[in-house]
């Protein structure tokens, strides 16, 4: 089976070649761009394009600091996907950026996490964070089954909305789709994270104000509810009164849980893969042979190990401030380039083709996670 690829082109020899990564059955770029052994020379144009878009996003963010460069980058990608033709030779590099640069960015995300700061939240709030992540994923999976949606897409939405947005989507996809055979699900989940997380930036502070929450509780609620770190920062800034700091710490506590969730998903995927291999080996039509190229996923993806290593480094060593700034800048560039690449797979036509069910699930998941977070914050505050 060939893997779906990021669609970037219009025109060509096939009619209706308006490509989008949102739908799983869309036209794929030429096979030669999807060869496993493709050299970096073939990827260079697309990687350069993605990095240039990240630079543009950073420049816009300089003049509009209230808007995350990651959000700017994915919007740029969506604009490109819906308005102009991207050169065919850039496809492989854009694919590489959407996966590999995103995972590299997750590694450097670990430099933002200090475990002692998270521990200072207190045991009740840490329990709330675990409940938000675990309960959010399980509830989203159950609701997705009721809606009759593809299981992998449901799981990616659950992880993205419950843990840390696009980084969690990439982390989960790296486990359940290690061979990149369902990239459309990844792009759909990331697009939903961007849309719903951005909507929460003004709505959650407004709701906190109407509910009469203190700045601290409002910050705890924002950190426990909103998907992306950048979106949490924006909402915390709107709330004010010291909410930003506590919101970011709660959010980073959710980010840390990406590692155990990825390990659990990997164990699950390895069991499913073993079962499939045994079934294939027992099939007479296959002569009892194991399918060529089939492999079990690693127990923990390499980039998750890198993320944990960075967390431990930041927690145990006094990392110089210039290195922390450089690491954060590199993380932003890598993630922005990846967001642009993912945005290149999002078209209006593709969003229409994917249907309403993913949007319904995203709405329900947002309500569940937000409600769990608010309930947990109020309970933990009364205990503390």
C-alpha positions in Angstrom: 0.0 0.0 0.0 1.3 3.4 -0.9 1.0 6.1 1.7 -1.0 9.3 1.2 1.1 12.4 0.8 0.6 16.1 1.3 -1.2 17.5 -1.6 0.1 20.8 -3.0 -0.8 21.1 -6.6 -3.4 22.2 -9.0 -3.7 21.3 -12.6 -1.5 18.5 -14.0 -2.6 15.6 -16.2 -5.4 14.5 -14.0 -8.7 16.5 -14.0 -9.8 18.0 -10.7 -6.3 17.7 -9.2 -7.1 20.1 -6.3 -5.2 18.4 -3.5 -5.9 18.4 0.2 -4.7 16.3 3.0 -8.0 16.5 4.8 -9.7 13.7 2.9 -8.1 10.3 2.9 -8.9 9.4 -0.7 -7.4 12.4 -2.5 -5.0 12.4 -5.4 -1.4 11.8 -4.4 1.8 13.3 -5.8 4.0 11.3 -8.2 5.4 8.1 -6.7 9.0 9.2 -7.2 8.4 11.8 -4.5 7.4 9.2 -2.0 10.3 6.8 -2.2 11.7 5.9 1.2 15.2 6.4 0.1 14.7 9.9 -1.2 17.8 12.0 -0.7 17.9 15.3 1.1 18.5 17.0 -2.2 15.0 16.1 -3.2 13.6 17.4 0.0 15.6 20.7 0.1 13.2 22.9 -1.9 10.2 22.0 0.3 12.2 22.3 3.5 13.5 25.7 2.4 10.0 26.8 1.5 8.7 25.7 5.0 11.6 27.5 6.8 11.0 30.6 4.7 7.3 30.6 5.7 8.4 30.2 9.4 10.6 33.3 9.0 7.7 35.2 7.5 5.5 34.1 10.4 8.2 35.2 12.9 8.4 38.6 11.2 4.6 39.1 11.4 4.7 38.0 15.0 7.3 40.7 15.7 4.8 43.4 14.7 1.8 41.5 16.1 3.2 39.8 19.2 -0.3 38.8 20.4 -0.6 36.3 17.5 1.4 33.1 17.8 3.8 32.5 14.9 2.6 28.9 14.8 -1.0 30.1 14.1 0.4 32.5 11.5 2.4 29.8 9.8 -0.5 27.4 9.5 -2.7 30.2 8.1 0.0 31.0 5.5 0.0 27.3 4.5 -3.8 27.3 4.1 -3.6 30.5 2.0 -1.0 28.9 -0.2 -3.0 25.7 -0.5 -6.2 27.6 -1.5 -4.8 30.3 -3.8 -1.6 29.5 -5.6 0.3 26.5 -7.1 3.3 25.2 -5.1 6.0 23.7 -7.3 5.8 19.9 -7.6 9.4 19.5 -6.6 8.7 21.0 -3.2 6.3 18.2 -2.2 8.8 15.8 -0.7 10.4 18.5 1.5 7.0 19.8 2.7 6.1 16.2 3.6 9.4 16.0 5.5 8.7 19.3 7.3 5.2 18.3 8.4 6.5 15.1 10.1 10.2 15.3 11.0 10.5 19.0 11.8 7.4 18.8 13.9 8.9 15.9 15.9 12.2 17.8 16.3 10.3 20.8 17.6 8.6 18.6 20.2 12.1 17.6 21.5 13.1 21.2 22.1 9.7 21.8 23.7 11.1 19.8 26.6 13.4 22.6 27.5 10.4 24.7 28.6 9.4 22.1 31.3 10.7 22.3 34.8 9.4 19.4 36.9 9.8 21.3 40.2 7.5 24.1 38.9 4.9 21.5 38.0 5.2 19.8 41.4 4.5 23.2 43.1 1.0 23.1 41.7 0.2 20.7 44.5 -1.1 17.2 44.5 -4.8 18.0 44.0 -4.1 20.0 40.9 -1.8 17.3 39.5 -4.6 14.8 39.9 -6.9 17.2 38.0 -4.4 17.4 35.2 -4.2 13.6 34.9 -8.0 13.4 34.9 -8.2 16.0 32.2 -5.8 14.2 29.9 -7.0 10.6 30.6 -10.7 11.5 30.8 -10.6 13.8 27.8 -9.0 11.1 25.6 -11.3 8.3 26.8 -14.5 10.4 26.5 -13.5 11.6 23.0 -12.9 8.1 21.9 -16.3 7.0 23.1 -18.0 9.9 21.5 -16.2 9.3 18.2 -17.4 5.7 18.2 -20.9 6.9 18.7 -20.5 9.2 15.7 -19.1 6.3 13.6 -15.8 8.1 12.9 -12.5 6.4 11.9 -10.8 5.2 15.1 -7.4 6.7 14.4 -8.8 10.1 13.6 -10.8 10.0 16.8 -7.7 9.1 18.8 -5.7 11.9 17.3 -8.4 14.4 18.0 -8.6 13.1 21.6 -4.9 13.5 22.1 -4.6 16.9 20.5 -7.5 18.3 22.5 -6.6 16.7 25.8 -2.8 17.0 25.9 -1.0 19.7 23.9 -2.5 20.3 20.5 -0.5 19.7 17.3 2.5 18.3 19.3 0.3 15.6 20.8 -1.3 14.9 17.4 2.2 14.3 16.0 3.2 12.2 19.0 0.2 10.0 18.7 0.5 9.8 14.9 4.1 8.8 15.3 3.0 5.7 17.2 -0.3 4.6 15.6 0.7 5.6 12.0 4.5 5.0 12.0 4.5 4.4 8.3 2.6 7.6 7.5 -0.3 5.8 5.8 -3.0 8.0 7.2 -1.6 11.5 7.1 -5.0 13.0 6.2 -6.1 12.1 9.8 -3.1 14.0 11.2 -3.8 17.1 9.2 -7.5 17.0 10.0 -6.7 16.8 13.7 -4.2 19.6 13.6 -6.6 21.9 11.6 -9.3 21.3 14.3 -6.8 22.1 17.1 -5.9 25.4 15.4 -9.6 26.3 14.8 -11.0 25.5 18.2 -8.0 26.5 20.2 -7.9 29.9 18.6 -11.6 30.4 19.3 -10.9 29.7 23.0 -8.4 32.5 23.3 -11.1 35.2 23.6 -14.0 33.0 24.8 -12.4 31.4 27.9 -11.3 34.7 29.5 -14.8 36.1 28.8 -16.3 33.0 30.4 -14.0 33.3 33.4 -14.9 36.9 33.9 -18.7 36.1 33.7 -18.2 33.3 36.2 -16.4 35.6 38.6 -13.2 33.5 38.8 -10.1 34.9 40.4 -7.1 35.4 38.1 -5.4 32.4 39.5 -8.3 30.1 39.0 -9.0 31.5 35.6 -5.3 30.8 34.7 -5.6 27.3 36.0 -8.7 26.8 33.9 -7.0 28.2 30.8 -4.0 25.9 31.3 -6.2 22.9 31.8 -8.5 23.6 28.8 -6.8 25.2 25.9 -4.9 23.1 23.4 -1.7 24.8 22.3 0.9 26.4 24.6 0.9 29.5 22.4 -2.9 29.7 22.7 -2.6 29.3 26.5 -0.1 32.2 26.6 -2.5 34.4 24.6 -5.5 33.6 26.8 -3.4 34.1 30.0 -2.3 37.5 28.8 -5.9 38.5 28.2 -6.9 37.4 31.7 -4.0 39.2 33.3 -3.4 39.5 37.1 -0.8 36.8 37.3 -2.9 34.2 35.4 -0.3 33.8 32.7 2.3 32.1 34.8 0.1 29.5 36.4 -1.7 28.9 33.1 1.6 28.0 31.4 2.7 25.7 34.3 -0.6 23.8 34.1 -0.3 23.5 30.4 3.2 22.2 30.7 2.0 19.6 33.2 -0.3 18.3 30.4 2.6 18.4 28.0 4.6 16.1 30.2 1.8 13.5 30.0 2.5 13.2 26.2 5.3 10.7 27.1 3.2 8.1 29.1 0.3 8.4 26.7 2.7 7.7 23.7 4.1 4.7 25.6 0.6 3.3 26.2 -0.4 3.8 22.6 2.7 2.1 21.5 2.1 -0.9 23.6 -1.4 -1.1 22.2 -0.2 -0.7 18.7 2.5 -3.4 19.1 -0.2 -5.8 20.3 -2.4 -5.0 17.3 0.6 -5.4 15.0 1.6 -8.7 16.4 -2.0 -10.0 16.1 -2.1 -8.8 12.5 1.3 -10.4 11.7 0.1 -13.7 13.2 -3.1 -13.6 11.2 -1.2 -12.9 8.0 1.3 -15.6 8.7 -1.6 -18.1 9.2 -3.2 -17.1 5.9 -2.7 -19.8 3.2 -2.9 -17.2 0.4 0.2 -15.6 1.8 2.0 -18.9 2.1 2.3 -18.3 5.8 4.9 -15.6 5.3 5.2 -12.3 7.1 4.4 -9.3 4.9 7.5 -7.6 3.6 8.4 -4.4 5.3 6.1 -4.9 8.2 7.6 -3.8 11.5 6.5 -3.2 15.1 6.5 0.4 16.3 9.1 1.3 19.0 7.9 1.1 22.6 8.5 4.8 22.9 9.1 7.0 19.8 12.6 8.5 19.5 11.4 12.1 19.6 9.4 11.4 22.9 12.7 10.1 24.4 14.4 13.2 23.2 11.6 15.3 24.8 12.0 13.6 28.1 15.8 14.0 28.0 15.3 17.8 27.5 12.9 17.9 30.4 15.4 16.1 32.7 18.1 18.4 31.5 16.1 21.5 32.2 15.1 20.2 35.6 18.4 18.9 36.8 20.9 21.4 35.3 21.1 25.2 35.5 20.9 25.8 31.7 22.3 29.2 30.8 19.6 31.7 29.8 21.1 32.3 26.3 20.9 28.6 25.6 17.3 28.4 26.8 16.4 31.3 24.5 18.2 29.7 21.6 16.4 26.4 22.3 13.0 28.2 22.4 13.7 30.1 19.2 14.7 26.9 17.4 11.6 25.1 18.7 9.5 28.0 17.4 11.1 27.8 14.0 10.8 24.1 13.7 7.2 24.0 14.8 6.3 27.0 12.6 7.8 25.3 9.6 5.9 22.2 10.4 2.6 24.1 10.9 3.1 25.8 7.4 3.6 22.4 5.9 0.5 21.0 7.5 -1.4 24.1 6.5 -0.5 23.3 2.9 -2.7 20.3 3.2 -5.8 22.2 4.3 -8.2 23.4 1.6 -11.7 24.6 1.7 -12.7 21.9 -0.6 -11.1 19.3 1.6 -12.8 20.7 4.7 -16.1 20.3 3.0 -15.3 16.8 1.9 -14.4 15.7 5.4 -17.9 16.4 6.6 -19.4 17.7 9.8 -18.7 14.8 12.1 -15.1 15.8 13.0 -16.3 19.3 13.8 -19.0 17.9 16.0 -16.6 15.7 17.8 -14.1 18.6 18.2 -16.9 20.7 19.7 -18.0 17.9 22.1 -14.3 17.2 23.1 -13.7 20.9 23.8 -16.8 21.1 26.0 -15.8 17.9 27.9 -12.2 19.0 28.5 -13.2 22.5 29.4 -15.9 21.3 31.8 -13.5 18.8 33.4 -10.9 21.4 33.9 -13.2 24.0 35.5 -14.7 21.4 37.8 -11.2 20.2 38.8 -10.0 23.7 39.4 -12.9 24.6 41.7 -12.6 21.3 43.6 -8.8 21.6 44.0 -9.1 25.2 45.0 -11.6 24.4 47.8 -9.3 21.6 49.0 -6.2 23.7 48.9 
